[in-house]
Amino acid sequence: MLKTRIITAVILLAVLLPVLFFNVAPAFNAVVLAFLGAALWEASRLFKAPRPWLNAAALTAAFGYTFLLRDMNASSTFWMALGVMFWAMRFAPALKLGLPPIDSKGSHMLGFLYCIALISCFAAIVVLFRHSATYLLSAMAIVWIADIGAYFSGKAFGKRKLAPSISPGKSWEGAIGGGIAVLVLCVLSIVFSTNAPWLQDTFAVQLQAHKGWLMTVLLLVLITAASIIGDLFESMLKRRAGMKDSSNLLPGHGGVLDRIDALVPVLPMAALITAWIS
């Protein structure tokens, strides 16, 4: 399993990094559409929607026309705000209130909203990439650091379960450790950015430069919390659907949603913050 996981990760990096840094628009668009289509297909399956491939194809085509073929600058803020609003008002509360029965109208509506949230996430990817590939990766890296920090902190200190009925392996100590890891590494990137030009166009550095230390710390904590909520919400969807992984598209990793679940609420937030500080 570990060998398969590593091989898949290496292949993904070999595809994604050149696409991002060589700045070839058709290649970037193709990768975005492929991953969005896969994520929408997986989401449709988690909600037991009929014809998940058709749902995914229709929404992916609409996304491609709206965000890749047309000038999306006028509508991008709306879509980012829509995604953040759905997470704040519907998905995050579901962690406490629970999910509706999977065959109910409420679940069908929730599934539609989640697909819109995925579109908002991928629209944010396009927005952040148009700023720069480094900037996009730096926003994503906050989520990855939080996840890695939470894993090791949870292993070392985890005692109090964060959400035992949803994800028994997660602990409050792990969540706090992930937040501390984000703050430490972002502070270091800000401090050393003066002598490291490649760090200057990164999310945390730009945020601190425009809004100061206090706002930077507060927003990084909020982003870390949002990443945890995204992870837990997808875990709850899988548990309700009786699925261990969202799919088997990525050998050793599960599905696309299993890799991006924490990014889904974070990237629209990062794009809104970017518009605010620009």
Buried (B, 14 or more C-beta within 10 A) or exposed (E): EEEEBEEBBEEEEEEBEEBBEEEEEEBBBBBBBEBBBBBBBBBBBBBBBEEBEEBBBEBBEEBBEBBBEEEBEEEBBEBBBBBBBBBBEBBBEBBEEEBBEBEEEEBBEBBBBBBBBBBBBBBBBBBBBBBBBBBBBBBBBBBBBBBBBBBBBBEEBBEEBBBEEBBEBBBBBBBBBBBBBBBEBBBEBBEEBEEEEEBBBBBBBBBBEBBEEEBBBEBBEEBBBBBBBBBBBBBBBBBBBEBEBBBEBBEBBBBBBBBBBBBBBBBBBBBBBBEEBE
